[in-house]
Amino acid sequence: MFGYGFKMPPQPRKTALFDAEEWYQNLLAEKLGIPYSPIQRSNFGQYHMAVHYLTSVMEEAKAIEKVAVYNIDHMAQINFRGKDACALLDRVLPANVESMKIGQCKYTLLLNDNGGVLDDLIIMKRAEDSFILVINAGHDLSDEQHGLISDTDFIMQHLHPDDEVFVEDLSDQLVKVDVQGPYSYKLITEIFGSDVLKNRNDKGKNMSYFTFNEVILPYSHDFTTQFINDQSDGHNNLLPIGQTYFFSRTGYTNRWGWEIYIPQLHAIEKFKQIVLKAMEYGGLLVGLGGRDDNRLSAGNVGLPLMGKEYNSVNTPTNVPLFHTAVDLQKPDFVGKQQLLKDIEIGLDQRMVIIISEGNVINNDVYINGVRQGTVTSCIMSPNVPLEKRLFIGSERKSVNEENGIAAIALAWLNHSPYQKDEHQVDIITIDEKPIRIPVELYRVKEGQPVGNPVLGYISADGVNPPTAAKPLKNIEQY
């Protein structure tokens, strides 16, 4: 049954940047003039991950306004290659893998037979017969005792007897560092050169949204870029991963940004250069807390998190990213039949973003005195604009002051809170103004609301406007 995933480690693993993070912590102590203290860490996907550094979660969450750097080395990269790799991935995953172009990225889900979400992931197409899947932390583990099956083992269960597919875990060869925010373009081009962010098919243009570049950069300060050129037959002369950088533009914070996959040999040096340059621009290295804020405040709807908004029981038919991740026009994929059943019966659950005056994690959501659902993620944030904080109607000074804070939450509701048009589509704007629906958020004890409610509202336009897909000319001048 299993053969590709790792066993559950006896203790959480360390990323390749674990010691470099300690270097950064000492650097912060020196620059801020405060005593050094150990990094606060948490077990995330069986990795020791920093919750925050000497800077607070609030300070790190705010860094996205300039540039935020994240250690994302806990995510795994799995290479599927061979003449049947595309067909295998296409019959398992709900994305249309067969239609992908070389150099394209796609966001999709890994579903079980019941349509529940096992993982959400990014696919990168290197060649007609080579794909890299970027999967979440801990999804590289297969352990029957703990009820775990890795994404790779799950996919390979659907291999046909005569299929030719080879699998390689690239995670020990690549170190993933994400750079997000308006100064991300300047930071990357100053360190790696401007060519790495050019369109691979037209070097006179910038790279497009949801594409990636695969380049060779020598281990020196001479950043002469060598691109991996596409061959006319679609089969690249692919060089060893250990010599290759990948720059992808998927911007999971919904802001401008890139994901950099650095060869392990270069990782520590390049990570330090990236961090120092970010600090020069007023940015920071950001831990799990700030990253959670940045994905909740991302664009109109926030971004679901595996294990929070996504789970193996509920189908994702009413998640905002559903139509991005799932192509229902495909003949078949794992979980498709259950998705179609949910759509046919009119399953009306909704994932919504809520702005509230206080932290409401796991609180129940009430509209006009009627329970509607439950909050699944929440964090206090400095990134909520004043106008949206004032709309709450809170009496809390911390909410209403110029540089105040408010909570951002994602919640699953049993039914859509919006009215529908003649096509049964949610009406989320009236006279071009986004709908806002007041809610009360209660703690629950033995199934009943207790205490005073926390005030908030459902925000149809989220927290901050998305920028990830906008032309890069908007940030080239930074």
C-alpha positions in Angstrom: 0.0 0.0 0.0 2.8 2.4 1.0 6.1 2.9 -0.6 6.9 6.6 -1.1 5.9 8.4 2.1 8.2 8.8 5.1 7.3 7.2 8.5 6.1 9.5 11.3 9.4 11.0 12.7 10.1 10.4 16.4 10.3 14.1 16.9 9.5 17.1 14.7 12.0 17.7 11.8 14.2 20.7 11.2 14.1 22.6 8.0 17.3 23.3 6.1 17.0 26.9 7.3 16.7 26.1 11.1 20.2 27.3 12.0 19.9 30.2 9.6 16.8 31.3 11.5 18.9 31.3 14.7 21.4 33.6 12.9 18.5 35.9 12.0 17.3 35.9 15.7 20.7 37.0 16.8 20.8 39.6 14.1 17.5 41.0 15.2 18.6 41.2 18.8 21.7 43.2 17.7 19.7 45.6 15.4 16.8 46.1 17.8 19.1 46.4 20.8 17.1 43.9 22.9 18.2 40.7 24.5 18.3 37.5 22.5 15.7 34.9 23.3 15.1 31.5 21.7 12.7 31.4 18.8 9.2 30.4 19.7 8.5 27.3 17.7 5.5 25.0 17.1 5.1 21.6 15.5 3.6 22.3 12.1 3.3 19.3 9.8 6.0 17.5 11.9 8.4 20.3 11.5 9.9 22.7 14.1 8.5 26.0 12.7 8.9 29.5 14.0 5.7 31.1 15.3 7.4 34.4 15.3 10.9 35.8 15.9 12.0 38.6 18.2 9.5 40.8 16.4 5.9 40.2 17.3 3.3 38.4 15.2 1.7 41.9 14.6 4.9 43.4 13.4 5.6 40.5 11.1 2.1 40.5 9.7 2.5 44.2 8.8 5.7 43.5 6.9 3.7 42.5 3.9 3.1 46.2 3.2 6.7 46.3 2.1 8.2 42.9 1.8 7.7 39.7 3.8 10.0 36.7 3.7 8.9 33.2 4.7 10.8 30.0 5.4 8.6 27.5 3.5 11.0 24.6 3.5 8.5 22.5 5.4 6.5 22.0 2.1 7.6 19.1 -0.1 8.3 19.0 -3.8 7.5 15.7 -5.6 8.6 15.1 -9.2 6.3 12.8 -11.3 7.9 11.9 -14.6 7.6 9.4 -17.4 5.5 8.9 -20.4 2.3 8.2 -18.3 2.9 10.8 -15.6 0.5 13.3 -17.2 -2.3 10.7 -17.6 -1.9 9.5 -14.0 -2.1 13.0 -12.5 -5.0 13.9 -14.8 -7.2 11.0 -13.8 -6.5 11.6 -10.1 -6.5 15.4 -9.7 -9.5 17.6 -10.5 -7.4 20.1 -12.4 -7.0 19.7 -16.2 -3.4 18.6 -16.2 -3.4 17.5 -19.8 -4.1 21.1 -20.9 -1.2 22.6 -19.0 1.7 24.3 -20.9 5.3 23.9 -20.0 6.2 26.6 -17.5 2.7 26.8 -16.2 1.5 26.4 -12.5 -1.9 25.3 -11.4 -3.6 25.3 -8.1 -5.7 22.2 -7.4 -6.8 19.8 -4.7 -6.3 16.1 -3.9 -9.6 14.6 -3.1 -10.7 11.3 -1.7 -13.4 9.1 -3.2 -16.0 10.9 -1.1 -14.9 14.3 -2.4 -13.2 15.4 0.8 -10.0 17.3 0.6 -6.8 15.4 1.4 -4.5 18.3 0.4 -4.3 21.5 -1.7 -1.3 21.9 -3.9 0.5 23.6 -6.8 1.5 21.7 -10.0 4.4 22.9 -12.1 4.8 21.5 -15.5 8.5 21.1 -16.4 8.1 19.1 -19.6 5.5 17.0 -21.4 6.6 14.1 -19.2 7.7 15.9 -16.0 5.6 17.6 -13.3 6.5 18.9 -9.8 3.8 18.8 -7.1 4.3 21.2 -4.3 2.4 19.8 -1.3 1.7 20.8 2.3 3.9 20.0 5.3 3.3 16.5 6.7 1.7 15.3 3.5 4.9 13.4 2.7 4.2 11.0 5.5 2.7 7.5 5.2 2.2 5.7 8.5 -0.6 3.2 9.0 -0.3 3.3 12.8 -1.1 7.1 12.7 -3.6 6.8 9.9 -1.5 8.7 7.4 -1.0 8.2 3.7 1.2 10.6 1.7 -0.1 12.4 -1.3 2.4 10.4 -3.4 1.2 7.0 -2.1 -2.4 8.0 -2.6 -1.8 9.1 -6.2 0.3 6.0 -7.0 -2.5 3.8 -5.9 -4.2 4.8 -9.1 -1.3 3.7 -11.3 -2.3 1.3 -14.1 -0.3 -1.9 -14.5 1.5 -0.9 -17.7 2.0 2.8 -16.7 5.5 4.2 -16.8 5.8 6.7 -14.0 8.8 7.5 -11.9 8.6 9.5 -8.6 11.3 11.4 -6.8 11.0 13.5 -3.7 13.0 16.7 -4.4 12.6 18.2 -1.0 16.1 17.5 0.2 17.5 19.1 -2.9 15.5 22.3 -2.9 14.8 24.9 -0.2 11.7 26.9 -0.6 11.7 30.6 0.4 8.8 32.9 -0.4 9.1 36.6 -0.9 5.8 38.6 -1.0 4.9 42.3 -1.0 5.4 45.3 -3.3 9.2 45.3 -2.8 9.5 41.6 -3.8 10.3 42.4 -7.4 13.1 44.8 -6.4 14.5 42.4 -3.9 14.7 39.4 -6.2 16.0 41.2 -9.2 18.7 43.0 -7.2 20.0 39.6 -5.8 19.4 37.3 -8.7 19.2 39.6 -11.7 16.1 40.8 -13.7 16.2 37.8 -16.1 14.8 35.4 -13.5 11.5 37.2 -13.5 11.1 37.5 -17.3 8.6 35.7 -19.4 10.3 32.4 -20.4 8.8 32.7 -24.0 9.4 36.4 -24.5 12.3 37.9 -22.5 11.0 41.4 -23.4 8.0 40.8 -21.0 7.7 40.0 -17.4 6.6 36.6 -16.3 2.8 36.0 -16.2 0.8 35.1 -13.1 0.8 31.3 -12.3 4.0 30.6 -14.3 7.5 29.6 -13.3 11.0 29.9 -14.5 13.7 27.3 -14.2 17.2 28.8 -14.3 20.8 28.0 -13.7 22.6 30.5 -11.4 26.3 29.8 -10.7 27.4 29.6 -7.0 29.1 33.1 -7.1 28.2 36.7 -7.4 28.3 36.5 -11.2 24.5 36.1 -11.8 24.7 35.2 -15.4 21.3 33.5 -16.0 21.0 30.4 -18.1 17.4 29.5 -18.8 16.2 25.9 -19.3 15.0 26.2 -22.9 11.9 24.4 -24.1 12.5 21.9 -26.9 10.2 21.9 -29.9 9.1 18.3 -29.0 8.1 19.4 -25.5 10.9 17.4 -23.9 13.4 19.5 -22.0 17.0 18.6 -21.6 16.4 18.9 -17.9 19.4 19.4 -15.7 19.8 17.9 -12.2 17.6 19.6 -9.6 20.6 20.3 -7.4 21.8 22.9 -10.0 18.5 24.5 -10.8 16.5 27.4 -9.3 12.8 27.7 -9.7 11.0 31.1 -9.5 7.2 30.7 -9.5 4.6 33.5 -9.3 1.5 32.2 -7.5 1.4 34.8 -4.7 -0.5 32.8 -2.0 -0.9 35.9 0.0 -2.8 37.4 -2.9 -0.2 40.1 -3.0 2.6 40.5 -5.5 5.2 37.9 -4.8 7.2 34.8 -5.7 8.2 31.4 -4.4 11.9 30.7 -4.8 13.2 27.1 -4.8 16.9 27.3 -4.1 19.3 24.5 -4.6 20.3 23.1 -1.2 24.0 24.0 -1.7 23.2 27.7 -2.2 20.3 27.9 0.3 21.9 29.4 3.4 23.9 32.1 1.6 20.9 33.1 -0.6 18.5 33.0 2.4 20.8 35.4 4.3 21.1 37.7 1.3 17.3 37.8 0.9 16.7 38.5 4.6 19.3 41.3 4.8 17.9 42.9 1.6 14.3 42.6 3.0 15.4 44.4 6.2 17.0 47.1 4.1 13.6 47.7 2.6 11.8 47.7 5.9 10.6 44.1 5.7 11.0 41.1 8.0 11.3 37.4 8.1 7.8 36.2 9.0 6.8 33.2 11.2 3.6 31.1 11.2 1.6 33.8 13.0 2.2 36.5 10.5 1.8 34.1 7.6 -1.6 33.1 9.0 -2.6 36.8 9.0 -1.3 37.3 5.5 -3.3 34.4 4.1 -6.5 35.5 5.9 -6.2 39.1 4.7 -5.5 37.9 1.2 -7.8 39.4 -1.4 -11.6 39.2 -1.4 -12.0 35.8 0.3 -8.9 34.9 2.2 -7.2 31.6 1.5 -8.4 28.2 3.0 -5.9 26.2 5.0 -5.7 22.5 5.0 -6.9 21.1 8.3 -8.9 24.3 9.0 -11.2 25.2 6.1 -10.3 22.1 4.1 -10.8 18.7 5.6 -11.3 15.1 4.4 -15.0 15.0 5.3 -16.6 18.1 3.7 -16.5 18.6 -0.1 -15.1 21.9 -1.3 -17.9 22.7 -3.7 -18.6 26.1 -2.1 -15.1 27.2 -1.3 -14.2 30.4 -3.2 -11.3 28.8 -5.0 -13.4 25.8 -6.2 -13.6 26.7 -9.9 -9.9 27.5 -9.9 -9.0 24.2 -8.5 -11.6 21.9 -10.1 -12.5 21.3 -13.8 -15.9 19.6 -13.8 -15.7 19.3 -17.6 -13.1 16.6 -17.3 -14.5 13.1 -17.9 -13.5 11.9 -14.5 -11.2 12.4 -11.5 -11.1 11.0 -8.0 -14.1 12.4 -6.0 -15.9 13.9 -9.0 -19.1 11.9 -8.5 -19.6 13.1 -5.0 -19.0 16.7 -6.0 -21.7 16.4 -8.7 -24.1 14.9 -6.2 -23.5 17.9 -3.8 -24.0 20.3 -6.6 -27.2 18.5 -7.8 -28.8 18.6 -4.4 -28.0 22.3 -4.0 -25.5 22.0 -1.1 -25.4 25.6 0.0 -22.6 25.8 2.5 -20.4 28.9 2.3 -17.0 29.8 3.4 -17.0 33.5 4.3 -14.6 36.1 5.7 -15.6 38.0 8.8 -14.1 41.1 10.3 -14.7 41.3 14.1 -13.7 43.4 17.1 -12.0 40.5 18.9 -10.6 37.0 18.4 -13.4 34.6 17.7 -11.6 31.3 16.9 -14.1 28.4 17.2 -17.0 30.8 18.0 -20.4 30.2 16.5 -21.8 32.7 14.0 -25.2 34.2 14.5 -27.3 36.3 12.1 -30.5 37.9 13.5 -30.3 35.5 16.5 -30.0 32.3 14.4 -26.9 30.2 14.4 -25.4 29.9 10.9 -22.0 28.2 11.4 -18.6 28.2 13.0 -15.4 30.1 12.8 -12.5 27.9 11.6 -9.6 30.4 11.5 -9.0 33.8 13.2 -6.2 36.1 14.1 -5.9 39.7 15.4 -4.5 41.8 12.5 -3.0 45.2 12.0 -3.9 45.0 8.3 -7.6 45.8 8.5 -8.2 49.3 7.0 -9.7 51.9 9.4 -12.9 52.2 7.4 -13.6 48.5 7.7 -12.8 48.5 11.4 -15.2 51.4 12.1 -18.0 49.6 10.3 -18.0 47.0 13.0 -19.6 49.5 15.4 -17.3 48.5 18.2 -16.8 50.5 21.4 -13.2 49.2 21.7 -10.6 51.8 21.4 -8.1 49.3 20.0 -10.4 48.8 17.1 -11.3 52.4 16.4 -8.0 54.2 16.7 -6.0 55.2 13.6 -3.5 52.4 13.9 -5.9 50.0 15.5 -6.4 46.3 15.0 -9.3 44.0 14.4 -9.8 40.3 13.9 -9.9 38.5 10.6 -11.8 35.2 10.5 -12.8 32.5 8.1 -16.1 30.7 8.9 -18.1 27.8 7.4 -21.8 28.7 7.3 -24.5 26.1 6.8 -26.1 28.2 4.1 -25.2 31.2 1.9 -25.9 34.4 3.8 -26.5 36.3 0.5 -29.6 36.8 -1.5 -29.5 35.3 -5.0 -30.2 36.6 -8.5 -32.3 35.0 -11.1 -29.5 32.5 -11.9 -29.2 31.5 -8.3 -25.8 33.3 -8.0 -25.0 35.0 -4.7 -25.5 38.8 -4.9 -22.4 40.2 -3.2 -22.7 43.8 -4.4 -25.4 46.4 -4.6 -24.8 49.6 -6.6 -21.2 48.4 -7.0 -20.8 48.4 -3.2 -19.8 45.1 -1.5 -22.4 43.5 0.8 -21.7 43.6 4.5 -23.8 41.4 6.8 -23.7 42.1 10.6 -23.0 39.0 12.8 -22.7 38.2 16.5 -20.1 35.7 17.4 -20.6 33.6 20.6 -18.5 31.2 22.6 -20.2 27.9 22.9 -20.6 25.6 25.9 -22.5 22.3 25.7 -24.0 23.5 22.4 -25.3 26.8 23.7 -24.0 30.3 23.3 -22.6 31.8 26.4 -21.5 35.3 27.5 -21.7 38.5 25.5 -21.3 38.3 21.7 -18.3 39.7 19.8 -19.5 42.0 17.1 -18.5 41.6 13.5 -19.7 41.4 9.9 -19.3 39.2 6.8 -17.3 41.2 4.3 -18.1 40.3 0.7 -14.9 42.0 -0.5 -12.6 40.6 2.1 -10.0 42.8 3.8 -7.6 44.2 1.2 -7.7 44.3 -2.6 -5.8 41.5 -4.3 -2.7 42.5 -6.2 -1.0 39.1 -7.1 -2.3 39.0 -10.6 -1.8 42.7 -11.5 0.9 43.7 -14.0 4.4 43.9 -12.5 4.8 47.4 -13.9 3.0 48.5 -10.8 5.9 47.5 -8.6 8.9 47.8 -11.0 9.5 51.4 -9.8 10.0 50.5 -6.1 
